[in-house]
Structure formats: structure tokens, C-alpha cells
Amino acid sequence: MVNKTKINLSISIFAILLVGGIRDRLAAQTQAQSRIAIAGIDLVKDTSEFFISSGMSDYNSAAVLQQVPNACIEFFSNFKNFVAIDRKNLSLINMEKELQKSEEFIDGYIVDQGKSEGVDYMVKSLYYEKKKNLVIRIYDIAGGNVKCTKEQRLESNLLGIKNINNQTRLILHELVNECFGIKFTVLKGIEPAGSKLRHLTVVMGRKSKVKEEDQVEIFELVEENVEGEMLKRRNVIGTGTVEEVVDENFSNVKIESGEKVIAEAIAKGKKLYCTIINVYK
Amino acid sequence: MRKLILSFSLLFCYSEAWLQKAGEAILLDTLNDHNIYSDSIYNCFIHSVSNTKSSKPFTLYLWNSISHAVRLEPSFATRESPSSEAVFIKPYTTFMDRYPLKLIRDTANRIIEAYLATSPVFTLEIKGVEVATSVLNFTSKHNLVSFPEEKLTIPLGKYFNADPDVIMIRDKKSYDKSLNALYSDYANQIRDLNLRRMSYAVNAIKYYNADIICADQQAFEVITEPGFQEKSVKEVKIKAGSKQGIIPGRDYACYAKRKVGSQTYYEHLDNIEIKLVEESTSVGKTPAFSGRDLAKSYKAGDIIMAVPRYDKRALNRLNMPVNQKAINLSIKKECLFCENAAQQLIINNPILNLVERNAPELKYFASLLKDERFIDYSIADLQGRQSGYRLLITFEGNDVIATDIETNRIVSNSKVQKKFFDISTTAGFSVDDLSLILSSFDPEHFCIRVTDVLEQKKEKINTVLMYNPAGFERATKFEIYKEESIDVDGEKIKRKTVIGDGKIGKIFSSNLAELNIKNGESEVYMAYSRNEPIFVQYKN
């Protein structure tokens, strides 16, 4: 009888540990992704200087106001490292959830209540109409501070601002690199020609919001001893262009410069990385 | 005690049988047009609805689509009944008193012809919403009468002493004066033309009443004759009659149960019109020169079902895949009749339920279900069954955004702008957008998959059967790929290797279609014979 109790007790402890382990593992998996919400965009009309609003500036502003938040949503939704949270339709969602609490739904279909997810970060944009400057900021919700910010003049021509979606995507790539240190690992070199390499396979695909003809910087991380402190320095060894986005996770990059150095680094088994430095406009 | 329970049960059964069924509410929008033509059409519609035979009771309401006000049509004032479905009808016409003046010019810019271009259109938009659940049952838009442009030729010199376009630029007042004179001279002719065309519209709306009111939703079994030897079937006997609500004159379509690979579906054979109705059977007739497909199925001993011809719900239920999880979704929109094309696409899919949240009028009908006046109706089971939705679809410019309302997560984002021969064109919300939403939301239950190999020659697979929860469009291209896991810095990352591609051929049902493989037949065979899992995705 005592033995049976002991066996039961040990099974229970094992089960608790197993469940705990699985939960921790799941938690670890979900922790890898940051929850990010995309807020709207504010328009700053520069009134400090003499400035008459032309039809073209209004047209530009309307395009930026409509497209930048959507470009941010497009960038962060289904991005490998992020979970995009909808805050634009919050009132509608809350209304629906409240509605589902009523007795009219007692035998009907309802969603689980209390499962709404909070956010770690918030993306907010500003557009300075006169200077055509777009500012994108990422706010850290827990710290209550601006985690990083990027301001860039949007390129335009006679027809208006050139490809807003791609220009926004470039700013966001630079931001996530600076803010979260997101860089893409070089998996292997392909098509070697003598001592040079022509192509690389990189772990960045549709889920990393990379598109064909995007330009990348290829680098290695070098550790430097600065007064006893080990600091990592980015050593750029080449550049390239995304030739083919193979799938959600991989792309082929055509090396534009540094073929020889890159080939040597790969041969020595060094870890190489890429970041987006320019996109097709 | 047993006797007591038995008598209570019997009493309950009797009372259930005695109770009347809830009917249908027909809401006619009285807002848009208020001219002589539309008023005549309304009157005709109301008269026609009042005289339509239906298996279900129905009540006609006059409705204002902007204020959402609902009031009983006077002739129904004393016979209101509770409704299980609300059918919203929005008719609008483009009968005009001033049709545009068109000028046809030659290469030297001289006017060679001048006429008033009359091209009226009479349109009906219809939406049926289930009162108990707020789920959209059907939505349709009919250009009932779209007349070809008719030229009312005019003697231009009588009204304009020079080129009208030049006069318009130089002297707008004089131009307007001449134009007004032209329209007043031709008012009677335009009116006669509109009245003549209106009579067609009135006839058309009479024809559509039957479909609106008598959408039966049910499928019935066809009684086949063993040893049938004829070349075609003239009369079809159905295992349902007046008891089941079948009414003479209704159109039904006959479908045969077929098997393809490991899946079953219903294939269309012939249409029939009900001619004779008895208590539990009825007889329908096939149109002239048809009935051959039915004859083949009779001889083969297939299971044949008759489903309402204009209502896809019954057919959808027949084709509903076994064990497929259904999902409730809603579209963010400004009005009841907005985003019609997207709604149509969702409704045609048996596994999706579209919840309508732009119809506050439903509250009125939901309250009727609790009304003491209708104690004789069997409406208790219609209460407390309202449906919530899980996914919210938002259209913003060219973007389609889907949000999981349980967690507030953005499930997917796609562009409705598609590439056609490398030129971006703005297309509507399509099946591939829907597929992306579903597969991103729950890849396990809503992924596209190959279910069977249909055609195989030597060491090549030429045709496979595909299942897509979102549905299929003809000639869509798909890629077949394998997946392998690669270890990158301790993380397992999946890598796709495309082994073939193909095009959709025959579509069996809303979720089943064949894929004709164009490239990589041998590679697909190799993977299949090695039992390697193969996957499919849309080809960009």
C-alpha cells in the first residue's frame, strides 16, 4: 500500500515536472518573438516658415498618411521575430467581445475571453509635410521610453513620392537592425569560381520581408579588446544584391564586391552575416 | 410513473407538431429611388410578393437602409409573424429624365452623329441574414434588366448653331438653355422609352420573387428507377412533397454523388422544374433536350440529390468536407451592401460562416422571437444562438488585413494588387488572399494539400487531387515542394525545394480540384513513391 502511494507520488511529480518543462519550452519559444503594435501616423504641417501648401504636397501627405501605417503592418505581420498586434481596430474588437458576453450568445459561437495579448513595443510615425521627412519611432512599453528612432527624407519626383512602401521598408529594416540587432546568417557560398564566390545562400526570406533587388552588406563580427572589455565590431567585407527570394526563410544573394574575401572567410569557417542597406525604389 | 413520463412525452410531441415554424422577413429598401418608375416597381414588387406561394410564412417590411428603420408594409399589418431569416432587398434604377448627349466625330473632328444615349439599368441587391445567428446566408447582385444603349437621334442644328462643345466653353448659359430646350422637347419620348423598359423590369422582379422568398435550403433525394433504359430522363421523382415545403414551379438542380480518389463530391447533372406535388413525393420535369446526364446516372445507380437551383447553401452542405473545422469571420465595412464581392466569395465556401454586424435591424427580429404574441410558434430553439466571429477582415486601400480577435494578433496582410504580365493591376479580394488568411491563422487545419494521385503513367505523376479550404479558381498555378529542416546556429529552419508545378484543371467542388502537373512529373513521382511528404503553394 505504501509502495503504491510512493509510485503514485513519483508519477505525479514527474508529470508536474514534464508539464512545467513543456510550458517553459513553449514560453521560451514564444519569448523569441516580440509583440509589436502599429499606431497611426501624425502629420506635421510646418507653419514656422512661410509655406503655401501646394496641391502636390497635399497629394503626397495623403499618400504617406494612408500607406505608411499599412507598410508597417505589412512589415511586422508574419515577420520571423515579431507578432503584430492590431490596435487600429481595438474599439471594434472590444465591442465584439462585449457583445459575445451577452445572453444572446449563450448557445452560440464565442471566442475565448481574456486572451488578448499586450505589446512589448509600439511603432509610431510622423510625417513632416514640408521637408518630406518621415520619422518612425519604436517605443518600449515596459520602459516607457523611445527605444530607437529613424528620420529619413522621402525621395520624390514630379509624380510624387517614389514607392512609399519600399522606402518605409528600408527605414524599418534599419530600425530593427539597430533596435533588436536583427541580422541574417550566411548559410553557405554557392557557384565558386576559382578563389572567388559569386553567390551566397542567406537565412532571410519572405518572413524577413526581403525582396528581390534589395542590396545587402556582408560582414563578420570581430571581437575587440577595449581596456579589458570585449566589444563586437562589424567588419564589412562585401556587398551584394538579393537575386532570388527562395522561400519564407532563404534567399540567394549575388555578390557585388568582396568576392575573394568572402570566399576566404567562408573557407576558414567564419560566421558571416547580412543586413539590408538599400531597397529597390 | 412511466405512464406519466410517456404521456408528457406524447404531449410534448403533439405540441411540437402543432407549433408553427418561423418564417421569413422581407425588407424592401424604400430609400434610393423616388420617381414614377421606381414607385411602380415597388408597387409591383409588393403586389407580387403578396401573391407569391411559399412554403414558409413571410412578412413584408418597408425599410430605410440609412436610418435602419423597419415598419410593416400596410397590407401585412395584421399578419406579422416571427422570422428566422431577414432578407434585405435594395432595388435601384438608373432610369433618367436627362440621358447624356453624345456626339460622334470623324477624323477631322466634324460631328457626324448626335443622339441621347439611353442605357437604363435596373439592379437588385439581395442579402439574407439568419436572425438567430446573424450569419449571412446569401448575398447576390442582379442586373435584372441591363438594356443595350438605344440612340434617340436628334436634329442638332435645331438646338445648337455651332459645335456644342465649343459653345459650352465660350457661353455656358447659352449652352444650358439649348440643352434644356432639347430635353423638354424629348421629355415625352424619354418617358415613353423608360415606361416601355420599366415593364420589362417589372416582369423581371416578378420572376425573382420566387427565388428570394422560397429559397428552400434543403436537398432532397431523387427516387431512381431500377432497370432504367431510356436515353434521357423526362420526369424526376423526388422523395419530398408538400409536407417538406415543395411548391410547384420551383427550380431544382439534380446532383449525383461521385467519388474522386478518397474524396466524395456532388456533380451537376440536369435542372428540373417541379410540376406535381403530393404529400410526400413530387415530380419535376427536365427542360427539352436535356436529361441525358440524369439517364446515365439512373443506369449507373448513383445517389442523386435535388437541391434548390439558385441557393448554394444546400449544395454547400452536401459538399462540406468531413471533419473540417468551420470558422466564423466578419468584414469591417461601412454599410450592409458594401464589400459585396468579398462577401460573395466567403459565402460560397462551405467551411466559412460570415457574421453580419452591419444590420442593427436584426435586433427587431430577434425581439420578435421573444414576443408573447407568437407563443404558437416553435421559436425557442432560435434564441441564445447568436454567433460571434474569430477573424476580422479589414480592407485598407490595397491591403487586406486579417485580425484574430481572440488575441488581437494580425494574422496576415496581403495586397489585392496583383501582377498580370508584370503589370500591377488592382484586382479584388480573391481566393488566394483567403487562402493566405486561413493558412496563416491555423496552418494545421486550413492548409492546401494533395490528397490523392489521380493519374500516373510509368514513373511520372501527371494529375493529383488537391484540397484547398479557401476554394479554387480555374487555371490557377501551384507549385509542389518538399521541405527539409536545416540547422542554423542551433535553430531548425525549414527550407522548401520546389520539385514541380501545375495548373488547376477540373474543379469538382468548392474545395476539391485536380492539379495537372506541367513540370517535374518524375520528381513528384519519386517523392511520392518514397513516402516523402509533398506540399503545395500558390505560384507567384
Interface residues (C-beta under 8 A of the other chain):
Chain A: Q66 Q67 N70 I73 E74 F76 S77 N78 V83 A84 I85 D86 R87 K88 N89 L90 L92 I93 E96 K97 L99 Q100 S102 E103 E104 F105 I106 D107 G108 Y109 I110 V111 D112 K115 S116 E117 T185 L187 V203 V246 D247 E248 N249 F250
Chain B: T133 N328 S330 K332 N353 R357 A366 Q383 G384 R385 Q386 S387 G388 Y389 R390 L392 T394 E396 G397 D399 I401 T403 I405 E406 T407 N408 R409 I410 V411 S412 N413 K415 S440 Y481 I486 V488 D489 I493 K494 R495 K496
